[in-house]
Amino acid sequence: MMRVKSMVQHGTAQAVVLAVVVFVVALAGHVPLGLAAALGAIMIAYGLLLLLGGRSEFISALARPSEDERTFAVHLRASAVAGNVLVAVIVAAFLVELARGDQNPQPWMQLGALFGVCYLAAALWFVRRG
Amino acid sequence: MRNRVRELRADHGLSQGDLAQRLGVSRQTVNAIETERYTPSLPLALGLAAFFEVSVEYLFFAPQHTNGNTGGKT
């Protein structure tokens, strides 16, 4: 029981569940068995890394982002950096497709719109909540 | 943000792990505060000040006021 609790706390159980979901969905999509297994194995390897990370502060922050306020702050800032990089790539890809004459550059246009709507909604929420 | 956490922790004979456990944070967080790599939230700063029985202003201070605030001990 304690082992299961520890795996949930470290995010390993969630990674294993995601591995199974990825594996099943890949098989349902007629992805070759070897590739489906490899995709699942990547998630399981990540889960094991979280569980067996030992004394590494970096692994600990990945495994338990809400452990304390500093770890949570690291998580928020890392998410913001990753989000900014992602939106920069989306905008760049959108512009490249537009320059190539694509008048409906999918999926970049939809992804950019989704990011914008989510950002505005979140900003409104946090402004109102102070 | 400069602070006197390391100094006060040493005065109380506590390790970083001991202090972290009493405050409900990780040892790395205490280390980051002591080495001025992390400025704690107001609730944690208040918790630290209450634990050491000093004022927040005594515990944390701006770099230009390194020696100015000596009367904050409660």
N, CA and C atoms of all chains as a GROMACS GRO file, in nm:
protein
  612
    1MET      N    1   0.084  -0.121   0.000
    1MET     CA    2   0.000   0.000   0.000
    1MET      C    3   0.087   0.126   0.000
    2MET      N    4   0.191   0.122   0.087
    2MET     CA    5   0.282   0.236   0.095
    2MET      C    6   0.354   0.257  -0.038
    3ARG      N    7   0.387   0.143  -0.105
    3ARG     CA    8   0.459   0.153  -0.230
    3ARG      C    9   0.371   0.221  -0.336
    4VAL      N   10   0.241   0.185  -0.338
    4VAL     CA   11   0.148   0.247  -0.433
    4VAL      C   12   0.137   0.396  -0.403
    5LYS      N   13   0.124   0.430  -0.272
    5LYS     CA   14   0.113   0.570  -0.232
    5LYS      C   15   0.237   0.649  -0.276
    6SER      N   16   0.352   0.587  -0.258
    6SER     CA   17   0.477   0.652  -0.296
    6SER      C   18   0.483   0.674  -0.448
    7MET      N   19   0.434   0.574  -0.522
    7MET     CA   20   0.435   0.587  -0.668
    7MET      C   21   0.342   0.698  -0.715
    8VAL      N   22   0.227   0.713  -0.645
    8VAL     CA   23   0.133   0.820  -0.681
    8VAL      C   24   0.195   0.955  -0.647
    9GLN      N   25   0.259   0.964  -0.528
    9GLN     CA   26   0.319   1.090  -0.486
    9GLN      C   27   0.432   1.133  -0.580
   10HIS      N   28   0.504   1.038  -0.633
   10HIS     CA   29   0.616   1.071  -0.721
   10HIS      C   30   0.573   1.092  -0.866
   11GLY      N   31   0.448   1.063  -0.896
   11GLY     CA   32   0.401   1.079  -1.035
   11GLY      C   33   0.425   0.956  -1.120
   12THR      N   34   0.484   0.852  -1.058
   12THR     CA   35   0.514   0.731  -1.135
   12THR      C   36   0.386   0.660  -1.179
   13ALA      N   37   0.291   0.651  -1.087
   13ALA     CA   38   0.164   0.583  -1.120
   13ALA      C   39   0.094   0.654  -1.236
   14GLN      N   40   0.095   0.787  -1.233
   14GLN     CA   41   0.032   0.864  -1.340
   14GLN      C   42   0.103   0.838  -1.473
   15ALA      N   43   0.237   0.829  -1.468
   15ALA     CA   44   0.315   0.804  -1.590
   15ALA      C   45   0.283   0.666  -1.645
   16VAL      N   46   0.264   0.567  -1.556
   16VAL     CA   47   0.233   0.430  -1.601
   16VAL      C   48   0.094   0.428  -1.664
   17VAL      N   49  -0.003   0.498  -1.601
   17VAL     CA   50  -0.139   0.505  -1.658
   17VAL      C   51  -0.133   0.569  -1.796
   18LEU      N   52  -0.055   0.678  -1.807
   18LEU     CA   53  -0.043   0.746  -1.937
   18LEU      C   54   0.023   0.654  -2.039
   19ALA      N   55   0.122   0.575  -1.994
   19ALA     CA   56   0.190   0.481  -2.084
   19ALA      C   57   0.090   0.380  -2.139
   20VAL      N   58   0.003   0.330  -2.051
   20VAL     CA   59  -0.098   0.231  -2.095
   20VAL      C   60  -0.195   0.297  -2.194
   21VAL      N   61  -0.238   0.421  -2.162
   21VAL     CA   62  -0.331   0.493  -2.251
   21VAL      C   63  -0.267   0.514  -2.388
   22VAL      N   64  -0.140   0.560  -2.388
   22VAL     CA   65  -0.070   0.584  -2.515
   22VAL      C   66  -0.058   0.454  -2.594
   23PHE      N   67  -0.023   0.346  -2.525
   23PHE     CA   68  -0.006   0.216  -2.590
   23PHE      C   69  -0.138   0.170  -2.653
   24VAL      N   70  -0.248   0.178  -2.576
   24VAL     CA   71  -0.378   0.131  -2.624
   24VAL      C   72  -0.427   0.218  -2.741
   25VAL      N   73  -0.413   0.351  -2.727
   25VAL     CA   74  -0.459   0.442  -2.833
   25VAL      C   75  -0.377   0.419  -2.960
   26ALA      N   76  -0.245   0.397  -2.943
   26ALA     CA   77  -0.160   0.374  -3.059
   26ALA      C   78  -0.201   0.245  -3.131
   27LEU      N   79  -0.230   0.142  -3.051
   27LEU     CA   80  -0.274   0.015  -3.112
   27LEU      C   81  -0.408   0.033  -3.184
   28ALA      N   82  -0.498   0.110  -3.118
   28ALA     CA   83  -0.629   0.136  -3.179
   28ALA      C   84  -0.614   0.212  -3.311
   29GLY      N   85  -0.509   0.291  -3.318
   29GLY     CA   86  -0.484   0.368  -3.442
   29GLY      C   87  -0.400   0.291  -3.541
   30HIS      N   88  -0.383   0.160  -3.516
   30HIS     CA   89  -0.308   0.071  -3.606
   30HIS      C   90  -0.162   0.112  -3.622
   31VAL      N   91  -0.108   0.172  -3.515
   31VAL     CA   92   0.036   0.200  -3.513
   31VAL      C   93   0.106   0.065  -3.494
   32PRO      N   94   0.219   0.041  -3.560
   32PRO     CA   95   0.290  -0.086  -3.541
   32PRO      C   96   0.320  -0.114  -3.393
   33LEU      N   97   0.311  -0.241  -3.355
   33LEU     CA   98   0.325  -0.280  -3.214
   33LEU      C   99   0.456  -0.229  -3.152
   34GLY      N  100   0.564  -0.238  -3.227
   34GLY     CA  101   0.694  -0.195  -3.175
   34GLY      C  102   0.696  -0.047  -3.142
   35LEU      N  103   0.636   0.034  -3.230
   35LEU     CA  104   0.632   0.178  -3.206
   35LEU      C  105   0.540   0.211  -3.088
   36ALA      N  106   0.425   0.141  -3.080
   36ALA     CA  107   0.332   0.162  -2.968
   36ALA      C  108   0.400   0.128  -2.836
   37ALA      N  109   0.474   0.017  -2.835
   37ALA     CA  110   0.545  -0.025  -2.713
   37ALA      C  111   0.654   0.077  -2.678
   38ALA      N  112   0.722   0.130  -2.778
   38ALA     CA  113   0.828   0.228  -2.754
   38ALA      C  114   0.770   0.356  -2.694
   39LEU      N  115   0.654   0.399  -2.746
   39LEU     CA  116   0.590   0.521  -2.693
   39LEU      C  117   0.552   0.501  -2.547
   40GLY      N  118   0.496   0.383  -2.516
   40GLY     CA  119   0.460   0.353  -2.377
   40GLY      C  120   0.584   0.343  -2.289
   41ALA      N  121   0.689   0.283  -2.344
   41ALA     CA  122   0.812   0.263  -2.266
   41ALA      C  123   0.875   0.396  -2.228
   42ILE      N  124   0.862   0.495  -2.315
   42ILE     CA  125   0.918   0.628  -2.282
   42ILE      C  126   0.851   0.684  -2.157
   43MET      N  127   0.718   0.670  -2.150
   43MET     CA  128   0.645   0.721  -2.034
   43MET      C  129   0.681   0.642  -1.908
   44ILE      N  130   0.697   0.511  -1.922
   44ILE     CA  131   0.733   0.429  -1.806
   44ILE      C  132   0.874   0.465  -1.758
   45ALA      N  133   0.963   0.488  -1.852
   45ALA     CA  134   1.100   0.526  -1.815
   45ALA      C  135   1.100   0.659  -1.740
   46TYR      N  136   1.016   0.752  -1.785
   46TYR     CA  137   1.005   0.881  -1.717
   46TYR      C  138   0.951   0.861  -1.575
   47GLY      N  139   0.850   0.775  -1.562
   47GLY     CA  140   0.793   0.745  -1.430
   47GLY      C  141   0.895   0.684  -1.336
   48LEU      N  142   0.977   0.593  -1.389
   48LEU     CA  143   1.080   0.531  -1.305
   48LEU      C  144   1.187   0.632  -1.266
   49LEU      N  145   1.218   0.723  -1.357
   49LEU     CA  146   1.315   0.828  -1.326
   49LEU      C  147   1.265   0.913  -1.209
   50LEU      N  148   1.135   0.944  -1.210
   50LEU     CA  149   1.077   1.022  -1.100
   50LEU      C  150   1.085   0.946  -0.968
   51LEU      N  151   1.059   0.815  -0.977
   51LEU     CA  152   1.057   0.734  -0.855
   51LEU      C  153   1.197   0.710  -0.800
   52LEU      N  154   1.293   0.691  -0.890
   52LEU     CA  155   1.427   0.651  -0.847
   52LEU      C  156   1.525   0.769  -0.852
   53GLY      N  157   1.472   0.888  -0.857
   53GLY     CA  158   1.556   1.007  -0.871
   53GLY      C  159   1.649   1.033  -0.755
   54GLY      N  160   1.622   0.964  -0.644
   54GLY     CA  161   1.709   0.975  -0.527
   54GLY      C  162   1.713   1.114  -0.470
   55ARG      N  163   1.832   1.166  -0.448
   55ARG     CA  164   1.848   1.294  -0.379
   55ARG      C  165   1.853   1.413  -0.475
   56SER      N  166   1.833   1.389  -0.603
   56SER     CA  167   1.840   1.498  -0.699
   56SER      C  168   1.725   1.598  -0.677
   57GLU      N  169   1.761   1.724  -0.657
   57GLU     CA  170   1.659   1.827  -0.635
   57GLU      C  171   1.577   1.848  -0.762
   58PHE      N  172   1.644   1.836  -0.876
   58PHE     CA  173   1.576   1.855  -1.004
   58PHE      C  174   1.468   1.749  -1.025
   59ILE      N  175   1.503   1.622  -1.001
   59ILE     CA  176   1.406   1.514  -1.018
   59ILE      C  177   1.294   1.530  -0.916
   60SER      N  178   1.332   1.568  -0.795
   60SER     CA  179   1.233   1.587  -0.689
   60SER      C  180   1.133   1.696  -0.728
   61ALA      N  181   1.182   1.804  -0.790
   61ALA     CA  182   1.093   1.914  -0.832
   61ALA      C  183   1.001   1.868  -0.944
   62LEU      N  184   1.052   1.780  -1.031
   62LEU     CA  185   0.967   1.727  -1.139
   62LEU      C  186   0.860   1.634  -1.082
   63ALA      N  187   0.902   1.553  -0.984
   63ALA     CA  188   0.810   1.452  -0.930
   63ALA      C  189   0.703   1.515  -0.840
   64ARG      N  190   0.743   1.613  -0.762
   64ARG     CA  191   0.648   1.672  -0.666
   64ARG      C  192   0.650   1.824  -0.677
   65PRO      N  193   0.590   1.879  -0.784
   65PRO     CA  194   0.598   2.025  -0.805
   65PRO      C  195   0.527   2.106  -0.697
   66SER      N  196   0.438   2.045  -0.622
   66SER     CA  197   0.366   2.121  -0.518
   66SER      C  198   0.420   2.091  -0.379
   67GLU      N  199   0.541   2.034  -0.371
   67GLU     CA  200   0.592   1.996  -0.240
   67GLU      C  201   0.607   2.115  -0.146
   68ASP      N  202   0.659   2.223  -0.197
   68ASP     CA  203   0.665   2.345  -0.117
   68ASP      C  204   0.661   2.466  -0.210
   69GLU      N  205   0.658   2.585  -0.153
   69GLU     CA  206   0.633   2.703  -0.235
   69GLU      C  207   0.742   2.731  -0.337
   70ARG      N  208   0.867   2.701  -0.304
   70ARG     CA  209   0.974   2.727  -0.401
   70ARG      C  210   0.966   2.630  -0.519
   71THR      N  211   0.942   2.504  -0.490
   71THR     CA  212   0.928   2.405  -0.597
   71THR      C  213   0.811   2.443  -0.687
   72PHE      N  214   0.703   2.491  -0.625
   72PHE     CA  215   0.586   2.531  -0.703
   72PHE      C  216   0.619   2.654  -0.789
   73ALA      N  217   0.696   2.746  -0.731
   73ALA     CA  218   0.737   2.865  -0.807
   73ALA      C  219   0.824   2.824  -0.927
   74VAL      N  220   0.913   2.728  -0.905
   74VAL     CA  221   0.997   2.676  -1.014
   74VAL      C  222   0.908   2.617  -1.122
   75HIS      N  223   0.808   2.540  -1.078
   75HIS     CA  224   0.715   2.477  -1.173
   75HIS      C  225   0.641   2.584  -1.255
   76LEU      N  226   0.593   2.689  -1.190
   76LEU     CA  227   0.519   2.795  -1.259
   76LEU      C  228   0.608   2.867  -1.360
   77ARG      N  229   0.730   2.898  -1.318
   77ARG     CA  230   0.821   2.972  -1.407
   77ARG      C  231   0.863   2.885  -1.524
   78ALA      N  232   0.889   2.757  -1.497
   78ALA     CA  233   0.927   2.667  -1.606
   78ALA      C  234   0.811   2.652  -1.705
   79SER      N  235   0.689   2.645  -1.651
   79SER     CA  236   0.570   2.634  -1.739
   79SER      C  237   0.558   2.760  -1.825
   80ALA      N  238   0.584   2.876  -1.765
   80ALA     CA  239   0.575   3.002  -1.840
   80ALA      C  240   0.679   3.007  -1.951
   81VAL      N  241   0.801   2.964  -1.921
   81VAL     CA  242   0.907   2.963  -2.023
   81VAL      C  243   0.869   2.869  -2.136
   82ALA      N  244   0.825   2.747  -2.099
   82ALA     CA  245   0.786   2.648  -2.201
   82ALA      C  246   0.669   2.702  -2.284
   83GLY      N  247   0.573   2.767  -2.219
   83GLY     CA  248   0.457   2.823  -2.290
   83GLY      C  249   0.499   2.931  -2.386
   84ASN      N  250   0.591   3.016  -2.345
   84ASN     CA  251   0.638   3.124  -2.432
   84ASN      C  252   0.713   3.069  -2.553
   85VAL      N  253   0.796   2.968  -2.530
   85VAL     CA  254   0.868   2.905  -2.642
   85VAL      C  255   0.768   2.843  -2.739
   86LEU      N  256   0.670   2.774  -2.681
   86LEU     CA  257   0.569   2.707  -2.764
   86LEU      C  258   0.492   2.807  -2.850
   87VAL      N  259   0.450   2.918  -2.789
   87VAL     CA  260   0.371   3.015  -2.866
   87VAL      C  261   0.458   3.085  -2.970
   88ALA      N  262   0.586   3.104  -2.940
   88ALA     CA  263   0.678   3.163  -3.039
   88ALA      C  264   0.690   3.072  -3.160
   89VAL      N  265   0.700   2.941  -3.135
   89VAL     CA  266   0.708   2.843  -3.245
   89VAL      C  267   0.578   2.844  -3.325
   90ILE      N  268   0.465   2.851  -3.255
   90ILE     CA  269   0.335   2.851  -3.324
   90ILE      C  270   0.322   2.975  -3.414
   91VAL      N  271   0.359   3.090  -3.361
   91VAL     CA  272   0.349   3.214  -3.439
   91VAL      C  273   0.445   3.210  -3.558
   92ALA      N  274   0.568   3.160  -3.535
   92ALA     CA  275   0.665   3.151  -3.644
   92ALA      C  276   0.615   3.058  -3.754
   93ALA      N  277   0.563   2.943  -3.714
   93ALA     CA  278   0.512   2.846  -3.812
   93ALA      C  279   0.392   2.904  -3.888
   94PHE      N  280   0.307   2.977  -3.816
   94PHE     CA  281   0.191   3.042  -3.878
   94PHE      C  282   0.238   3.140  -3.986
   95LEU      N  283   0.339   3.220  -3.953
   95LEU     CA  284   0.390   3.320  -4.048
   95LEU      C  285   0.456   3.253  -4.169
   96VAL      N  286   0.530   3.145  -4.142
   96VAL     CA  287   0.596   3.073  -4.252
   96VAL      C  288   0.492   3.019  -4.349
   97GLU      N  289   0.389   2.955  -4.294
   97GLU     CA  290   0.284   2.899  -4.380
   97GLU      C  291   0.211   3.010  -4.458
   98LEU      N  292   0.189   3.122  -4.388
   98LEU     CA  293   0.123   3.237  -4.454
   98LEU      C  294   0.208   3.289  -4.570
   99ALA      N  295   0.339   3.298  -4.546
   99ALA     CA  296   0.432   3.347  -4.649
   99ALA      C  297   0.438   3.251  -4.767
  100ARG      N  298   0.412   3.124  -4.741
  100ARG     CA  299   0.414   3.025  -4.849
  100ARG      C  300   0.285   3.028  -4.930
  101GLY      N  301   0.191   3.113  -4.888
  101GLY     CA  302   0.067   3.128  -4.964
  101GLY      C  303  -0.049   3.047  -4.911
  102ASP      N  304  -0.026   2.980  -4.797
  102ASP     CA  305  -0.136   2.902  -4.738
  102ASP      C  306  -0.233   3.001  -4.671
  103GLN      N  307  -0.356   3.007  -4.722
  103GLN     CA  308  -0.450   3.105  -4.666
  103GLN      C  309  -0.522   3.054  -4.541
  104ASN      N  310  -0.504   2.927  -4.510
  104ASN     CA  311  -0.564   2.871  -4.389
  104ASN      C  312  -0.460   2.781  -4.322
  105PRO      N  313  -0.359   2.846  -4.261
  105PRO     CA  314  -0.245   2.768  -4.209
  105PRO      C  315  -0.280   2.685  -4.084
  106GLN      N  316  -0.328   2.564  -4.110
  106GLN     CA  317  -0.362   2.474  -3.999
  106GLN      C  318  -0.242   2.389  -3.963
  107PRO      N  319  -0.226   2.348  -3.838
  107PRO     CA  320  -0.310   2.381  -3.722
  107PRO      C  321  -0.263   2.505  -3.648
  108TRP      N  322  -0.164   2.576  -3.707
  108TRP     CA  323  -0.101   2.686  -3.634
  108TRP      C  324  -0.200   2.796  -3.596
  109MET      N  325  -0.292   2.826  -3.689
  109MET     CA  326  -0.390   2.932  -3.662
  109MET      C  327  -0.478   2.894  -3.543
  110GLN      N  328  -0.525   2.771  -3.541
  110GLN     CA  329  -0.612   2.727  -3.431
  110GLN      C  330  -0.535   2.722  -3.299
  111LEU      N  331  -0.412   2.674  -3.306
  111LEU     CA  332  -0.332   2.666  -3.182
  111LEU      C  333  -0.303   2.806  -3.127
  112GLY      N  334  -0.271   2.898  -3.217
  112GLY     CA  335  -0.246   3.036  -3.173
  112GLY      C  336  -0.370   3.099  -3.113
  113ALA      N  337  -0.486   3.073  -3.177
  113ALA     CA  338  -0.612   3.126  -3.124
  113ALA      C  339  -0.643   3.066  -2.988
  114LEU      N  340  -0.620   2.935  -2.975
  114LEU     CA  341  -0.645   2.868  -2.847
  114LEU      C  342  -0.557   2.926  -2.736
  115PHE      N  343  -0.429   2.947  -2.770
  115PHE     CA  344  -0.337   3.006  -2.672
  115PHE      C  345  -0.387   3.145  -2.631
  116GLY      N  346  -0.424   3.225  -2.730
  116GLY     CA  347  -0.470   3.362  -2.701
  116GLY      C  348  -0.593   3.363  -2.613
  117VAL      N  349  -0.690   3.279  -2.646
  117VAL     CA  350  -0.814   3.274  -2.566
  117VAL      C  351  -0.784   3.227  -2.423
  118CYS      N  352  -0.702   3.122  -2.412
  118CYS     CA  353  -0.667   3.071  -2.278
  118CYS      C  354  -0.593   3.176  -2.197
  119TYR      N  355  -0.501   3.246  -2.262
  119TYR     CA  356  -0.423   3.348  -2.191
  119TYR      C  357  -0.515   3.460  -2.142
  120LEU      N  358  -0.603   3.508  -2.231
  120LEU     CA  359  -0.694   3.617  -2.193
  120LEU      C  360  -0.788   3.573  -2.080
  121ALA      N  361  -0.841   3.452  -2.090
  121ALA     CA  362  -0.932   3.402  -1.986
  121ALA      C  363  -0.859   3.391  -1.853
  122ALA      N  364  -0.737   3.338  -1.857
  122ALA     CA  365  -0.661   3.323  -1.733
  122ALA      C  366  -0.625   3.460  -1.674
  123ALA      N  367  -0.584   3.553  -1.762
  123ALA     CA  368  -0.550   3.688  -1.715
  123ALA      C  369  -0.671   3.754  -1.650
  124LEU      N  370  -0.788   3.740  -1.713
  124LEU     CA  371  -0.911   3.798  -1.657
  124LEU      C  372  -0.941   3.737  -1.520
  125TRP      N  373  -0.926   3.606  -1.513
  125TRP     CA  374  -0.953   3.534  -1.386
  125TRP      C  375  -0.861   3.585  -1.275
  126PHE      N  376  -0.730   3.593  -1.306
  126PHE     CA  377  -0.636   3.632  -1.202
  126PHE      C  378  -0.645   3.780  -1.167
  127VAL      N  379  -0.681   3.864  -1.265
  127VAL     CA  380  -0.700   4.007  -1.236
  127VAL      C  381  -0.817   4.024  -1.140
  128ARG      N  382  -0.925   3.952  -1.165
  128ARG     CA  383  -1.044   3.966  -1.080
  128ARG      C  384  -1.023   3.907  -0.941
  129ARG      N  385  -0.940   3.801  -0.935
  129ARG     CA  386  -0.915   3.738  -0.804
  129ARG      C  387  -0.805   3.810  -0.727
  130GLY      N  388  -0.739   3.908  -0.793
  130GLY     CA  389  -0.635   3.982  -0.723
  130GLY      C  390  -0.507   3.903  -0.716
  131MET      N  391   1.726   3.944  -0.178
  131MET     CA  392   1.688   3.992  -0.045
  131MET      C  393   1.786   3.935   0.060
  132ARG      N  394   1.854   4.026   0.130
  132ARG     CA  395   1.946   3.980   0.235
  132ARG      C  396   1.866   3.929   0.353
  133ASN      N  397   1.924   3.841   0.430
  133ASN     CA  398   1.851   3.790   0.547
  133ASN      C  399   1.947   3.735   0.653
  134ARG      N  400   1.889   3.709   0.770
  134ARG     CA  401   1.969   3.657   0.882
  134ARG      C  402   1.927   3.515   0.919
  135VAL      N  403   1.871   3.444   0.823
  135VAL     CA  404   1.819   3.309   0.852
  135VAL      C  405   1.931   3.215   0.895
  136ARG      N  406   2.040   3.216   0.820
  136ARG     CA  407   2.150   3.123   0.855
  136ARG      C  408   2.203   3.152   0.995
  137GLU      N  409   2.221   3.282   1.022
  137GLU     CA  410   2.274   3.324   1.152
  137GLU      C  411   2.182   3.280   1.266
  138LEU      N  412   2.052   3.303   1.251
  138LEU     CA  413   1.957   3.268   1.356
  138LEU      C  414   1.940   3.116   1.368
  139ARG      N  415   1.946   3.048   1.255
  139ARG     CA  416   1.936   2.901   1.259
  139ARG      C  417   2.055   2.844   1.336
  140ALA      N  418   2.172   2.898   1.311
  140ALA     CA  419   2.291   2.851   1.382
  140ALA      C  420   2.279   2.881   1.532
  141ASP      N  421   2.226   2.999   1.565
  141ASP     CA  422   2.206   3.035   1.706
  141ASP      C  423   2.115   2.935   1.777
  142HIS      N  424   2.016   2.885   1.703
  142HIS     CA  425   1.921   2.788   1.761
  142HIS      C  426   1.972   2.645   1.753
  143GLY      N  427   2.090   2.626   1.697
  143GLY     CA  428   2.148   2.492   1.688
  143GLY      C  429   2.071   2.397   1.598
  144LEU      N  430   2.014   2.452   1.492
  144LEU     CA  431   1.933   2.369   1.401
  144LEU      C  432   2.006   2.346   1.270
  145SER      N  433   1.983   2.231   1.212
  145SER     CA  434   2.032   2.207   1.076
  145SER      C  435   1.930   2.263   0.978
  146GLN      N  436   1.969   2.274   0.851
  146GLN     CA  437   1.872   2.320   0.750
  146GLN      C  438   1.754   2.225   0.742
  147GLY      N  439   1.782   2.096   0.757
  147GLY     CA  440   1.674   1.997   0.751
  147GLY      C  441   1.577   2.013   0.867
  148ASP      N  442   1.632   2.041   0.988
  148ASP     CA  443   1.545   2.060   1.106
  148ASP      C  444   1.452   2.179   1.084
  149LEU      N  445   1.510   2.290   1.039
  149LEU     CA  446   1.431   2.411   1.018
  149LEU      C  447   1.326   2.389   0.909
  150ALA      N  448   1.368   2.320   0.802
  150ALA     CA  449   1.275   2.293   0.691
  150ALA      C  450   1.156   2.212   0.741
  151GLN      N  451   1.185   2.112   0.824
  151GLN     CA  452   1.079   2.025   0.875
  151GLN      C  453   0.981   2.106   0.961
  152ARG      N  454   1.032   2.195   1.043
  152ARG     CA  455   0.945   2.275   1.130
  152ARG      C  456   0.861   2.375   1.052
  153LEU      N  457   0.914   2.418   0.936
  153LEU     CA  458   0.839   2.517   0.855
  153LEU      C  459   0.755   2.452   0.746
  154GLY      N  460   0.773   2.323   0.727
  154GLY     CA  461   0.695   2.253   0.625
  154GLY      C  462   0.741   2.281   0.483
  155VAL      N  463   0.871   2.304   0.468
  155VAL     CA  464   0.928   2.323   0.333
  155VAL      C  465   1.044   2.226   0.317
  156SER      N  466   1.104   2.225   0.199
  156SER     CA  467   1.216   2.134   0.176
  156SER      C  468   1.347   2.196   0.227
  157ARG      N  469   1.446   2.109   0.252
  157ARG     CA  470   1.576   2.157   0.298
  157ARG      C  471   1.639   2.248   0.192
  158GLN      N  472   1.614   2.213   0.065
  158GLN     CA  473   1.669   2.294  -0.044
  158GLN      C  474   1.612   2.436  -0.043
  159THR      N  475   1.487   2.449  -0.001
  159THR     CA  476   1.425   2.581   0.006
  159THR      C  477   1.492   2.666   0.115
  160VAL      N  478   1.518   2.604   0.230
  160VAL     CA  479   1.588   2.676   0.336
  160VAL      C  480   1.727   2.718   0.286
  161ASN      N  481   1.795   2.626   0.219
  161ASN     CA  482   1.927   2.658   0.165
  161ASN      C  483   1.919   2.773   0.064
  162ALA      N  484   1.817   2.770  -0.022
  162ALA     CA  485   1.803   2.875  -0.124
  162ALA      C  486   1.775   3.011  -0.059
  163ILE      N  487   1.699   3.011   0.050
  163ILE     CA  488   1.672   3.138   0.120
  163ILE      C  489   1.802   3.190   0.183
  164GLU      N  490   1.873   3.101   0.249
  164GLU     CA  491   1.997   3.143   0.317
  164GLU      C  492   2.101   3.196   0.219
  165THR      N  493   2.107   3.137   0.103
  165THR     CA  494   2.206   3.180   0.004
  165THR      C  495   2.150   3.290  -0.088
  166GLU      N  496   2.032   3.340  -0.053
  166GLU     CA  497   1.969   3.453  -0.123
  166GLU      C  498   1.937   3.423  -0.269
  167ARG      N  499   1.914   3.297  -0.297
  167ARG     CA  500   1.872   3.259  -0.432
  167ARG      C  501   1.720   3.259  -0.443
  168TYR      N  502   1.652   3.265  -0.329
  168TYR     CA  503   1.506   3.261  -0.331
  168TYR      C  504   1.452   3.354  -0.222
  169THR      N  505   1.358   3.440  -0.262
  169THR     CA  506   1.289   3.526  -0.166
  169THR      C  507   1.157   3.458  -0.130
  170PRO      N  508   1.139   3.425  -0.002
  170PRO     CA  509   1.018   3.350   0.034
  170PRO      C  510   0.892   3.433   0.023
  171SER      N  511   0.779   3.364   0.018
  171SER     CA  512   0.649   3.432   0.018
  171SER      C  513   0.629   3.500   0.154
  172LEU      N  514   0.534   3.592   0.159
  172LEU     CA  515   0.505   3.661   0.285
  172LEU      C  516   0.465   3.563   0.395
  173PRO      N  517   0.377   3.465   0.368
  173PRO     CA  518   0.342   3.370   0.476
  173PRO      C  519   0.464   3.295   0.529
  174LEU      N  520   0.556   3.255   0.440
  174LEU     CA  521   0.675   3.182   0.488
  174LEU      C  522   0.768   3.276   0.563
  175ALA      N  523   0.779   3.400   0.515
  175ALA     CA  524   0.863   3.498   0.585
  175ALA      C  525   0.808   3.524   0.725
  176LEU      N  526   0.675   3.536   0.736
  176LEU     CA  527   0.612   3.556   0.866
  176LEU      C  528   0.634   3.433   0.954
  177GLY      N  529   0.625   3.314   0.893
  177GLY     CA  530   0.648   3.191   0.968
  177GLY      C  531   0.790   3.184   1.022
  178LEU      N  532   0.886   3.224   0.940
  178LEU     CA  533   1.027   3.225   0.982
  178LEU      C  534   1.047   3.324   1.097
  179ALA      N  535   0.989   3.444   1.079
  179ALA     CA  536   1.005   3.547   1.182
  179ALA      C  537   0.941   3.502   1.313
  180ALA      N  538   0.825   3.440   1.304
  180ALA     CA  539   0.758   3.392   1.426
  180ALA      C  540   0.840   3.281   1.491
  181PHE      N  541   0.896   3.195   1.409
  181PHE     CA  542   0.975   3.083   1.463
  181PHE      C  543   1.096   3.135   1.540
  182PHE      N  544   1.164   3.234   1.483
  182PHE     CA  545   1.284   3.287   1.548
  182PHE      C  546   1.253   3.399   1.648
  183GLU      N  547   1.123   3.434   1.657
  183GLU     CA  548   1.078   3.540   1.748
  183GLU      C  549   1.149   3.673   1.721
  184VAL      N  550   1.153   3.709   1.594
  184VAL     CA  551   1.206   3.839   1.554
  184VAL      C  552   1.106   3.901   1.457
  185SER      N  553   1.126   4.028   1.423
  185SER     CA  554   1.038   4.089   1.324
  185SER      C  555   1.084   4.050   1.183
  186VAL      N  556   0.990   4.058   1.091
  186VAL     CA  557   1.024   4.027   0.951
  186VAL      C  558   1.131   4.124   0.902
  187GLU      N  559   1.119   4.253   0.946
  187GLU     CA  560   1.216   4.354   0.901
  187GLU      C  561   1.357   4.324   0.953
  188TYR      N  562   1.364   4.261   1.069
  188TYR     CA  563   1.496   4.223   1.121
  188TYR      C  564   1.553   4.105   1.042
  189LEU      N  565   1.462   4.012   1.010
  189LEU     CA  566   1.504   3.889   0.942
  189LEU      C  567   1.542   3.913   0.796
  190PHE      N  568   1.462   3.997   0.729
  190PHE     CA  569   1.486   4.026   0.586
  190PHE      C  570   1.509   4.175   0.567
  191PHE      N  571   1.606   4.209   0.485
  191PHE     CA  572   1.633   4.351   0.464
  191PHE      C  573   1.695   4.372   0.326
  192ALA      N  574   1.679   4.496   0.278
  192ALA     CA  575   1.732   4.528   0.146
  192ALA      C  576   1.884   4.537   0.153
  193PRO      N  577   1.953   4.510   0.044
  193PRO     CA  578   2.100   4.509   0.043
  193PRO      C  579   2.164   4.637   0.097
  194GLN      N  580   2.100   4.753   0.073
  194GLN     CA  581   2.162   4.878   0.117
  194GLN      C  582   2.148   4.902   0.268
  195HIS      N  583   2.068   4.820   0.337
  195HIS     CA  584   2.046   4.837   0.480
  195HIS      C  585   2.108   4.724   0.560
  196THR      N  586   2.228   4.687   0.523
  196THR     CA  587   2.289   4.568   0.586
  196THR      C  588   2.307   4.582   0.736
  197ASN      N  589   2.341   4.703   0.785
  197ASN     CA  590   2.368   4.718   0.927
  197ASN      C  591   2.270   4.811   0.997
  198GLY      N  592   2.175   4.865   0.923
  198GLY     CA  593   2.089   4.967   0.980
  198GLY      C  594   1.985   4.918   1.076
  199ASN      N  595   1.933   4.800   1.058
  199ASN     CA  596   1.819   4.756   1.137
  199ASN      C  597   1.863   4.655   1.242
  200THR      N  598   1.890   4.703   1.361
  200THR     CA  599   1.937   4.613   1.467
  200THR      C  600   1.839   4.603   1.581
  201GLY      N  601   1.730   4.682   1.570
  201GLY     CA  602   1.637   4.685   1.683
  201GLY      C  603   1.512   4.603   1.662
  202GLY      N  604   1.514   4.514   1.567
  202GLY     CA  605   1.392   4.441   1.533
  202GLY      C  606   1.368   4.316   1.614
  203LYS      N  607   1.464   4.275   1.696
  203LYS     CA  608   1.441   4.153   1.775
  203LYS      C  609   1.328   4.177   1.874
  204THR      N  610   1.235   4.083   1.879
  204THR     CA  611   1.121   4.100   1.971
  204THR      C  612   1.147   4.025   2.100
   0.00000   0.00000   0.00000
